[in-house]
Amino acid sequence: MRSPGRNAPCPCGSGEKYKNCCLPEEELARIKQEVAELPHVKRFMGMVEEGYKLAEKGRDAEAGDLWLEAWEFLKTWLHEDTKDADSLNIMTRDPIVISDWLHTVRMTLGDAGRKDPAYRGKKKAFCADVRARLPETEPVELDEFKRV
């Protein structure tokens, strides 16, 4: 089925023009799908998902190490203008939200640090790196990365 023209009435029945109603959401979904298919995004998301599987099994140190590797990989291809966690969500499909994942990494490294003190240092370095790399993230979210 063909999409309506930008200035045509929106097919949802709102009475607004398509460009001011459903088109932006549909364009974002299309862009997210295209970005999610890029090889480096697939690799990153695979690492994130594998880390969640390890964490579910109680293998916090392994999950933390994999996620730190994913964080380093993510930083290699991010644009230098990327300053907040929310702007990274364009590359993910639900249910993974980058800001939530960053908090999970922080907490998992903390849990691993209870068994192995080396992970306390890894957590501290990760938190400092997140604050430095994503300084425009919501202040409430960044505050969590100050309490190490």
Beta strands, then each sheet from edge to edge (+ up, - down):
end
